[in-house]
Amino acid sequence: MEDTFLTAGQFAAMLQIDRHELDRADERGLFVPVKRENNGHRWYALSQVNAWLILQSLQKLGVSEPEIKTMMSAPNDFSGLLHQQQRLINKHIERLTALQEQVSELITANETAQRAVADQVTIVNRAPQDMLVTKPTADAASETALIEAHLQELTKHLDVPITTLIVGKIRPRSDVTDHSLDRLTGVYTPLIGGNAQLANETRSAGRFLILYHHADQPLEAGYQRLLDYADENHLALGEHFYESTVPTSLQTPLIEGPVIRMLVPIRE
């Protein structure tokens, strides 16, 4: 069966793309015409449509140009190329699933923070929580350096946009009871779904005191409310307080300040 040939402009119009995309692909050796005339005119075959669509799919999946060229160097192994594409699609699905889970968590946290009564203490039950925890070191002793080191660790391992994750602070109970909030024992990020495999700590299940504190008020006031509630109800608290900021707006600076969620386990 004889193939049909189209000019670069016709081929681009049929694919509903800018002809310059074909030019760039040709220049880089990623997708070349079947015929090239001395005057520079290029002709593409109708049978090349599927090859172009596969190329676009690979690029959208994040495959680099060198990797694509490696695949192209084995033209007889088209089945292998399809298997590679299938693996990439599965990885993309896993990435989107993890992203969906993280966004869902953020929606829940944001809506809960907006409904919560400021500085009202509540007892909640929490399931085990996998977390990535970064602790202070000689090279990351300050809060800024510690958070920077934590973000580097996250971006190195996670296949999910960092914007969907929460970075919180861990404070020792002894400092909170002494009204000293200058020291952190670590920073943490809760991990769910496929990202849980990156966890280096798991916070145990149990009962917790939780409080939502408005950041336009002194932080110490929120922690003091937790301590007072525990004292009034004869509750023994765990060794660490978990603090995380829940932004309620993208406006910068926030008019009312973000909401800070404070969580501390109850020792049974």
URVEN-V860181 format. One record per residue. N is the residue number from 1. RES is the residue in one letter. SS is DSSP state (H for helix, E for strand, - for the rest). OMEGA is omega in radians with two decimals (NA if undefined). NEAR is the number of other C-alpha atoms within 12 Angstrom. Layout:
{{N	RES	SS	OMEGA	NEAR} {N	RES	SS	OMEGA	NEAR}}
This chain:
{{1	M	-	-3.08	5} {2	E	-	-3.12	7} {3	D	-	3.09	13} {4	T	-	-3.10	17} {5	F	E	-3.12	21} {6	L	E	3.03	25} {7	T	E	3.13	24} {8	A	H	3.14	34} {9	G	H	3.13	23} {10	Q	H	-3.13	21} {11	F	H	3.13	29} {12	A	H	3.14	26} {13	A	H	3.14	17} {14	M	H	-3.14	19} {15	L	H	-3.13	23} {16	Q	-	3.10	16} {17	I	-	3.05	18} {18	D	-	-3.12	17} {19	R	H	3.13	20} {20	H	H	3.07	16} {21	E	H	3.08	24} {22	L	H	3.13	31} {23	D	H	-3.11	23} {24	R	H	3.14	15} {25	A	H	3.12	23} {26	D	H	-3.13	22} {27	E	H	-3.09	13} {28	R	-	3.12	15} {29	G	-	-3.13	19} {30	L	-	-3.11	29} {31	F	-	-3.02	31} {32	V	-	3.12	25} {33	P	-	3.11	32} {34	V	-	3.10	21} {35	K	E	3.10	19} {36	R	E	-3.10	18} {37	E	-	-3.13	12} {38	N	-	-3.13	8} {39	N	-	3.09	8} {40	G	-	3.12	12} {41	H	-	-3.12	16} {42	R	E	3.12	26} {43	W	E	3.11	29} {44	Y	E	3.14	31} {45	A	E	3.11	27} {46	L	H	-3.13	24} {47	S	H	3.14	19} {48	Q	H	-3.07	25} {49	V	H	-3.10	24} {50	N	H	3.11	14} {51	A	H	3.11	25} {52	W	H	-3.13	28} {53	L	H	3.10	18} {54	I	H	3.10	26} {55	L	H	3.13	32} {56	Q	H	3.14	25} {57	S	H	3.14	23} {58	L	H	3.14	30} {59	Q	H	3.13	22} {60	K	H	3.10	17} {61	L	-	3.06	25} {62	G	-	3.12	19} {63	V	-	-3.10	24} {64	S	-	3.12	17} {65	E	H	3.10	22} {66	P	H	3.13	16} {67	E	H	3.12	20} {68	I	H	-3.14	30} {69	K	H	3.08	21} {70	T	H	3.09	18} {71	M	H	-3.11	26} {72	M	H	-3.11	23} {73	S	-	3.10	16} {74	A	-	-3.04	14} {75	P	-	-3.12	15} {76	N	-	-3.12	11} {77	D	-	-3.12	14} {78	F	H	3.10	16} {79	S	H	3.10	13} {80	G	H	3.10	17} {81	L	H	3.14	26} {82	L	H	3.09	21} {83	H	H	3.09	15} {84	Q	H	3.12	23} {85	Q	H	3.12	28} {86	Q	H	3.11	18} {87	R	H	3.13	17} {88	L	H	3.12	21} {89	I	H	3.12	22} {90	N	H	3.11	15} {91	K	H	3.12	20} {92	H	H	3.11	22} {93	I	H	3.11	18} {94	E	H	3.14	20} {95	R	H	3.13	22} {96	L	H	3.11	22} {97	T	H	3.11	20} {98	A	H	3.12	28} {99	L	H	3.12	27} {100	Q	H	3.14	22} {101	E	H	-3.13	24} {102	Q	H	3.12	30} {103	V	H	3.10	22} {104	S	H	3.10	18} {105	E	H	3.14	22} {106	L	H	3.10	26} {107	I	H	3.13	20} {108	T	H	-3.13	17} {109	A	H	-3.11	26} {110	N	H	-3.11	25} {111	E	H	3.10	18} {112	T	H	-3.14	22} {113	A	H	-3.12	30} {114	Q	H	3.14	23} {115	R	H	-3.00	15} {116	A	-	3.03	23} {117	V	-	-3.08	17} {118	A	-	3.06	26} {119	D	-	3.03	32} {120	Q	-	-3.09	25} {121	V	-	3.12	29} {122	T	E	3.03	26} {123	I	E	-3.13	22} {124	V	E	3.03	17} {125	N	E	-3.13	18} {126	R	E	3.06	19} {127	A	-	3.06	15} {128	P	-	-3.10	19} {129	Q	E	3.04	25} {130	D	E	-3.08	25} {131	M	E	2.89	33} {132	L	E	-3.09	37} {133	V	E	3.05	34} {134	T	E	-3.09	33} {135	K	-	-3.12	29} {136	P	-	3.05	26} {137	T	-	3.11	17} {138	A	-	-3.13	10} {139	D	-	-3.12	14} {140	A	-	-3.09	21} {141	A	-	-3.13	21} {142	S	-	-3.14	20} {143	E	H	-3.14	26} {144	T	H	-3.13	18} {145	A	H	-3.13	21} {146	L	H	3.13	30} {147	I	H	3.10	31} {148	E	H	3.12	22} {149	A	H	3.14	28} {150	H	H	3.14	33} {151	L	H	3.10	27} {152	Q	H	3.12	17} {153	E	H	3.12	25} {154	L	H	-3.07	33} {155	T	H	3.14	21} {156	K	H	-3.01	14} {157	H	H	-3.02	19} {158	L	-	3.10	30} {159	D	-	-3.11	27} {160	V	-	3.10	29} {161	P	-	-3.08	21} {162	I	H	-3.09	23} {163	T	H	-3.12	18} {164	T	H	-3.04	29} {165	L	-	3.12	37} {166	I	-	3.03	36} {167	V	-	-3.11	35} {168	G	E	-3.11	32} {169	K	E	3.09	38} {170	I	E	-3.12	38} {171	R	E	3.11	34} {172	P	E	-3.14	27} {173	R	H	-3.11	29} {174	S	H	3.12	21} {175	D	H	-3.14	22} {176	V	H	-3.14	34} {177	T	H	3.10	25} {178	D	-	3.13	16} {179	H	-	3.10	20} {180	S	-	-3.08	17} {181	L	-	-3.10	26} {182	D	-	-3.01	19} {183	R	-	3.04	26} {184	L	-	3.01	34} {185	T	-	3.08	32} {186	G	E	2.95	34} {187	V	E	-3.01	40} {188	Y	E	3.00	40} {189	T	E	3.06	41} {190	P	E	-3.13	36} {191	L	-	-3.14	34} {192	I	-	3.06	32} {193	G	H	-3.09	25} {194	G	H	-3.14	24} {195	N	H	-3.07	32} {196	A	H	-3.13	24} {197	Q	H	-3.14	19} {198	L	H	-3.08	24} {199	A	-	3.02	25} {200	N	-	3.05	21} {201	E	E	3.05	22} {202	T	E	3.08	21} {203	R	E	-3.03	30} {204	S	-	3.06	19} {205	A	-	3.09	18} {206	G	E	3.10	21} {207	R	E	-3.12	24} {208	F	E	2.90	32} {209	L	E	3.12	38} {210	I	E	-3.11	38} {211	L	E	3.07	38} {212	Y	E	-3.02	39} {213	H	E	3.11	37} {214	H	E	-3.01	33} {215	A	-	3.09	27} {216	D	-	3.07	18} {217	Q	-	-3.13	18} {218	P	-	-3.13	17} {219	L	H	-3.11	29} {220	E	H	-3.11	25} {221	A	H	3.12	26} {222	G	H	3.13	34} {223	Y	H	3.13	42} {224	Q	H	3.12	27} {225	R	H	3.09	28} {226	L	H	3.14	38} {227	L	H	3.14	35} {228	D	H	-3.13	22} {229	Y	H	3.13	25} {230	A	H	3.14	26} {231	D	H	-3.12	15} {232	E	H	-3.08	12} {233	N	-	3.06	16} {234	H	-	-3.14	13} {235	L	-	3.05	21} {236	A	E	-3.07	23} {237	L	E	3.14	30} {238	G	E	-3.03	28} {239	E	E	-3.04	21} {240	H	E	3.01	31} {241	F	E	-3.14	39} {242	Y	E	-3.03	38} {243	E	E	3.10	37} {244	S	E	3.13	35} {245	T	E	3.11	31} {246	V	E	3.14	34} {247	P	-	3.11	34} {248	T	-	3.14	27} {249	S	-	3.05	18} {250	L	-	-3.13	12} {251	Q	-	-3.12	11} {252	T	-	-0.07	11} {253	P	-	3.14	12} {254	L	-	-3.08	16} {255	I	-	-3.10	15} {256	E	-	-3.09	19} {257	G	-	3.11	21} {258	P	-	3.06	28} {259	V	E	-3.14	35} {260	I	E	3.12	40} {261	R	E	3.13	41} {262	M	E	-3.06	42} {263	L	E	3.10	41} {264	V	E	3.14	42} {265	P	E	3.05	32} {266	I	E	3.09	32} {267	R	E	-3.10	18} {268	E	-	NA	12}}
